[in-house]
């Protein structure tokens, strides 16, 4: 943005990468905003604007991530409407998208990297390197576990030097085993990760973006028309002693869900959470007994 005058004619201010910067009358940019301008009306308003823009950027990112996690079709008109906003555009650009039909289904083998959204349609780059304009009324941002050509997409993204602001293509995914017992409700692959204190485990969960409530870390996914929650036990609240990660459970409609009934997105996100928590455990040295 341009430079704004302050109450002191010797200085002007502007925003650069979300921070308020200043320059003197000679046009030299200063290392910091002068202390005398701390309470200047223009500086205060610009800092408020910077805070709002930061919150707006986080909101855009969170909303687009929700679209991906739910794999719900998004109106093309909505993408066109928000595309001029640099924060929406940054969150959306280079995501893999697919055309969705009237019933919300899409062909995961016919996808492209989102590059434009305007009155001419949705612009994508296909795996063949061709630029296309999609005319579909709705598009899906598939969760990576649903992309059959994920490896090929990752290779092509590297060739194009694609940089997604949202973790889609290189998000860690987990495929559900085909031989799960029909009545099993506990997945114990990442159970038993030891932490010296409960707060270390719950702190790791919150730092990774997971909500901790009632001693459990959790995440939710809307899949197949219902909300499925994944939960991992993290220890008794307010207990200061050691804690171990519990088994992974899935809940739907207030009841434990058999693992065999968990959808691919909920499974991938739940195991991703359990694995990430387990990775922070105390690892004993070889030969260590305690």
Backbone torsions as a table, in degrees:
resi	resn	phi	psi	omega
1	UNK	NA	168.5	-178.8
2	UNK	-77.6	-178.4	-178.9
3	UNK	-91.8	143.5	-176.6
4	UNK	-116.5	137.4	178.7
5	UNK	-72.8	149.6	175.7
6	UNK	-113.2	178.3	178.5
7	UNK	-64.2	-26.5	176.2
8	UNK	-94.6	112.5	-176.9
9	UNK	-63.2	-7.1	179.8
10	UNK	-80.5	-8.7	-174.6
11	UNK	-136.2	150.9	171.1
12	UNK	-131.4	154.3	-177.1
13	UNK	-128.8	161.9	178.4
14	UNK	-157.8	175.9	174.9
15	UNK	-108.5	133.1	177.3
16	UNK	-136.4	112.6	179.7
17	UNK	55.2	41.5	175.9
18	UNK	82.8	3.5	-178.7
19	UNK	-120.0	146.2	177.0
20	UNK	-78.8	128.4	178.7
21	UNK	-124.9	162.3	-176.8
22	UNK	-136.2	155.5	172.6
23	UNK	-137.6	156.6	-179.0
24	UNK	-90.5	-177.2	-176.0
25	UNK	-63.1	-23.9	179.0
26	UNK	-82.4	-3.5	179.5
27	UNK	88.8	6.6	-179.4
28	UNK	-84.2	127.4	179.0
29	UNK	-74.2	135.7	-176.9
30	UNK	-93.8	156.2	179.8
31	UNK	-67.3	-30.6	-179.1
32	UNK	-148.3	158.7	176.0
33	UNK	-70.1	127.5	-179.1
34	UNK	-54.2	142.2	-178.1
35	UNK	-58.8	-30.7	-178.5
36	UNK	-66.6	-16.5	-179.7
37	UNK	-96.8	5.3	-175.6
38	UNK	-54.2	-42.4	-177.1
39	UNK	-103.4	11.9	178.5
40	UNK	-63.6	137.3	-176.5
41	UNK	-56.7	-42.1	-178.5
42	UNK	-65.4	-39.1	179.2
43	UNK	-67.2	-43.3	179.6
44	UNK	-61.5	-45.1	-178.9
45	UNK	-65.6	-38.4	-179.5
46	UNK	-68.9	-36.2	177.0
47	UNK	-68.0	-36.7	176.0
48	UNK	-64.6	-39.6	177.2
49	UNK	-63.4	-41.7	179.4
50	UNK	-62.1	-40.5	178.3
51	UNK	-65.0	-41.7	179.7
52	UNK	-65.1	-41.8	179.5
53	UNK	-63.5	-38.1	178.6
54	UNK	-64.8	-41.9	177.7
55	UNK	-66.5	-39.0	179.1
56	UNK	-63.2	-42.0	178.8
57	UNK	-61.7	-43.3	178.7
58	UNK	-64.7	-38.3	179.7
59	UNK	-64.7	-44.3	179.0
60	UNK	-60.3	-46.1	-178.8
61	UNK	-62.5	-45.5	-178.2
62	UNK	-64.6	-38.1	-178.7
63	UNK	-68.7	-42.7	179.8
64	UNK	-67.0	-37.7	177.0
65	UNK	-63.2	-37.1	177.2
66	UNK	-62.7	-40.8	178.2
67	UNK	-60.3	-40.9	-178.7
68	UNK	-69.9	-44.9	-177.5
69	UNK	-64.5	-31.2	179.3
70	UNK	-90.2	-16.5	-176.8
71	UNK	50.8	37.1	178.9
72	UNK	-90.4	139.3	177.6
73	UNK	-59.4	141.4	179.7
74	UNK	-115.4	133.2	179.0
75	UNK	-58.7	133.8	178.0
76	UNK	-61.8	-33.1	179.5
77	UNK	-62.8	-33.9	178.0
78	UNK	-67.4	-43.9	178.2
79	UNK	-60.5	-40.9	178.7
80	UNK	-64.4	-37.5	-177.8
81	UNK	-67.6	-40.0	-174.7
82	UNK	-91.6	-14.3	-174.6
83	UNK	-56.1	-38.9	179.7
84	UNK	-61.7	-22.2	178.0
85	UNK	-74.0	120.8	-174.0
86	UNK	-61.5	-29.0	-178.7
87	UNK	-77.5	-38.9	173.4
88	UNK	-64.8	-43.7	-178.1
89	UNK	-62.8	-39.6	179.7
90	UNK	-64.7	-38.6	-179.6
91	UNK	-70.8	-31.6	-174.0
92	UNK	-93.3	-31.9	-172.2
93	UNK	-58.6	135.4	176.7
94	UNK	73.0	7.0	172.1
95	UNK	-72.3	149.5	176.7
96	UNK	-80.3	125.2	-178.3
97	UNK	-126.3	159.7	178.6
98	UNK	-139.9	146.6	176.9
99	UNK	-70.5	136.2	178.8
100	UNK	-111.4	142.2	179.8
101	UNK	-87.0	-174.4	-175.9
102	UNK	-62.9	-25.3	-179.6
103	UNK	-92.7	3.9	178.5
104	UNK	86.0	3.5	178.4
105	UNK	-85.4	152.7	177.5
106	UNK	-144.0	158.1	-179.9
107	UNK	-94.7	106.9	-176.7
108	UNK	-70.8	-11.1	177.9
109	UNK	-86.3	-9.8	179.7
110	UNK	-119.4	82.7	-177.0
111	UNK	-126.4	170.0	178.5
112	UNK	-155.5	165.3	178.1
113	UNK	-86.6	124.6	-177.0
114	UNK	-68.9	124.3	-178.7
115	UNK	-125.4	-19.3	-177.9
116	UNK	-159.6	154.7	175.8
117	UNK	-151.1	104.7	-179.3
118	UNK	-150.4	-165.9	-176.5
119	UNK	-63.4	-17.4	178.7
120	UNK	-84.8	-6.1	-179.8
121	UNK	117.9	-169.8	-179.4
122	UNK	-94.6	118.5	-179.2
123	UNK	-90.8	128.1	179.1
124	UNK	-133.9	158.3	171.6
125	UNK	-110.1	123.0	-176.4
126	UNK	-84.8	173.5	178.2
127	UNK	-65.6	-18.3	176.7
128	UNK	-83.7	-2.6	-178.7
129	UNK	84.6	7.2	-179.7
130	UNK	-88.5	148.4	175.0
131	UNK	-97.1	127.1	-178.3
132	UNK	-127.6	156.3	173.1
133	UNK	-112.7	117.5	-179.6
134	UNK	-87.9	138.8	-178.9
135	UNK	-108.8	6.7	-179.0
136	UNK	-64.2	147.4	179.5
137	UNK	-76.8	-23.5	179.7
138	UNK	-137.2	148.8	178.3
139	UNK	-131.9	152.6	177.3
140	UNK	-111.9	146.9	172.2
141	UNK	-109.2	89.5	-170.9
142	UNK	-64.3	142.0	169.4
143	UNK	-64.8	142.0	-174.8
144	UNK	-59.5	-26.7	-179.6
145	UNK	-67.7	-16.5	179.6
146	UNK	-93.2	-2.7	-177.2
147	UNK	-92.9	109.8	-178.1
148	UNK	-67.0	-25.5	-178.3
149	UNK	-103.9	35.4	-175.0
150	UNK	-58.0	-44.0	-179.9
151	UNK	-62.0	-42.1	179.4
152	UNK	-67.3	-38.4	178.4
153	UNK	-64.5	-39.3	178.8
154	UNK	-65.0	-41.8	178.6
155	UNK	-64.1	-43.5	-179.5
156	UNK	-66.7	-37.2	177.9
157	UNK	-62.9	-37.8	178.2
158	UNK	-66.8	-38.6	178.6
159	UNK	-65.5	-37.6	179.9
160	UNK	-82.6	-5.1	-175.1
161	UNK	58.5	42.1	179.0
162	UNK	-70.9	134.1	178.0
163	UNK	-125.9	99.1	179.1
164	UNK	-83.4	130.3	176.4
165	UNK	-74.6	-23.0	177.1
166	UNK	-102.0	136.8	-177.6
167	UNK	-77.0	87.8	179.3
168	UNK	-109.8	-68.5	-175.4
169	UNK	-62.9	-39.5	-175.3
170	UNK	-103.6	20.9	173.6
171	UNK	-72.4	137.4	179.3
172	UNK	-67.8	128.1	-179.0
173	UNK	-120.2	154.0	-179.5
174	UNK	-133.7	125.2	177.4
175	UNK	-88.4	139.0	-179.2
176	UNK	-74.2	131.4	177.0
177	UNK	-59.6	146.2	-177.2
178	UNK	-83.5	-13.6	-173.6
179	UNK	-108.2	31.8	179.5
180	UNK	-70.7	137.1	177.5
181	UNK	-60.6	139.4	-174.5
182	UNK	-62.5	-25.5	-176.9
183	UNK	-106.2	1.0	-177.8
184	UNK	-72.7	133.3	-179.6
185	UNK	-120.6	-2.0	-179.8
186	UNK	-119.6	132.3	175.8
187	UNK	-112.9	112.6	-170.4
188	UNK	-104.3	16.5	-178.0
189	UNK	-57.2	-35.6	-176.9
190	UNK	-116.6	30.9	176.8
191	UNK	-86.2	149.9	173.7
192	UNK	88.1	14.3	176.0
193	UNK	-72.3	117.7	-173.8
194	UNK	-86.1	134.7	174.5
195	UNK	-125.5	139.3	-176.3
196	UNK	-61.6	-33.0	178.2
197	UNK	-139.2	148.4	180.0
198	UNK	-57.6	-39.3	-177.3
199	UNK	-65.4	-24.0	176.4
200	UNK	-67.5	-40.3	179.4
201	UNK	-71.6	-46.5	179.8
202	UNK	-67.8	-34.2	177.2
203	UNK	-65.4	-37.7	177.4
204	UNK	-64.8	-41.1	-179.9
205	UNK	-60.9	-47.6	-179.1
206	UNK	-68.2	-34.8	179.3
207	UNK	-67.1	-26.1	178.0
208	UNK	-85.8	-1.4	176.8
209	UNK	94.6	11.0	-179.7
210	UNK	-96.5	146.7	178.8
211	UNK	-84.2	138.0	178.0
212	UNK	-115.1	122.7	-179.5
213	UNK	-146.1	131.4	178.5
214	UNK	60.4	30.5	178.8
215	UNK	83.4	5.7	-178.8
216	UNK	-121.9	138.3	171.3
217	UNK	-89.5	141.7	-176.4
218	UNK	-149.9	159.2	172.0
219	UNK	-143.8	158.4	-177.1
220	UNK	-127.4	145.3	177.8
221	UNK	-135.4	134.3	173.0
222	UNK	-92.1	112.9	-175.5
223	UNK	-144.1	133.7	179.6
224	UNK	63.5	28.9	177.8
225	UNK	82.0	4.8	178.3
226	UNK	-137.1	155.8	179.3
227	UNK	-89.5	125.9	179.0
228	UNK	-115.2	127.0	178.5
229	UNK	-104.5	137.0	174.8
230	UNK	-106.6	135.1	-175.1
231	UNK	-135.1	142.0	175.4
232	UNK	-132.6	127.8	179.2
233	UNK	-68.4	133.9	-177.5
234	UNK	-119.9	-2.3	179.4
235	UNK	118.3	159.8	-179.5
236	UNK	-63.2	133.5	177.9
237	UNK	-59.2	140.4	177.4
238	UNK	69.7	2.0	175.9
239	UNK	-80.8	132.2	-173.5
240	UNK	-98.2	-2.9	-178.1
241	UNK	-82.4	-165.1	-179.6
242	UNK	-67.9	157.8	178.2
243	UNK	-143.7	152.5	176.3
244	UNK	-127.0	145.3	175.9
245	UNK	-66.8	136.9	178.5
246	UNK	-90.2	-176.9	177.9
247	UNK	-70.9	161.5	177.1
248	UNK	-87.4	128.8	177.0
249	UNK	-124.0	154.4	175.5
250	UNK	-120.9	140.2	-176.8
251	UNK	-128.1	137.4	175.0
252	UNK	-143.4	134.0	-179.6
253	UNK	55.6	36.3	175.4
254	UNK	78.6	7.8	-178.2
255	UNK	-131.6	152.6	176.5
256	UNK	-62.5	137.9	-176.8
257	UNK	-103.4	127.5	175.1
258	UNK	-56.0	138.3	-175.9
259	UNK	-57.7	-34.3	-178.5
260	UNK	-65.1	-19.2	-178.5
261	UNK	-96.4	-2.5	-179.0
262	UNK	-75.7	133.5	179.8
263	UNK	-72.6	166.2	-175.5
264	UNK	-64.0	-36.3	-179.2
265	UNK	-71.6	-48.4	179.6
266	UNK	-60.1	-41.2	178.5
267	UNK	-62.1	-48.5	-178.1
268	UNK	-61.3	-44.4	-178.5
269	UNK	-70.3	-36.8	179.0
270	UNK	-67.0	-46.3	179.3
271	UNK	-67.5	-35.2	176.6
272	UNK	-58.9	-43.3	178.2
273	UNK	-65.0	-48.6	-178.5
274	UNK	-60.2	-41.7	-179.8
275	UNK	-66.4	-39.0	-179.2
276	UNK	-67.4	-37.4	177.1
277	UNK	-68.2	-45.4	-178.1
278	UNK	-62.1	-32.1	-177.3
279	UNK	-64.4	-19.6	-179.0
280	UNK	-92.3	8.0	-176.5
281	UNK	-66.5	165.5	173.8
282	UNK	-76.2	121.9	-179.9
283	UNK	-102.7	118.2	-178.7
284	UNK	-73.9	142.2	175.2
285	UNK	-70.1	155.2	179.2
286	UNK	-60.5	125.9	-179.4
287	UNK	91.4	-8.9	-179.5
288	UNK	-77.9	134.5	-177.6
289	UNK	-105.3	-13.6	-176.5
290	UNK	-145.1	NA	NA
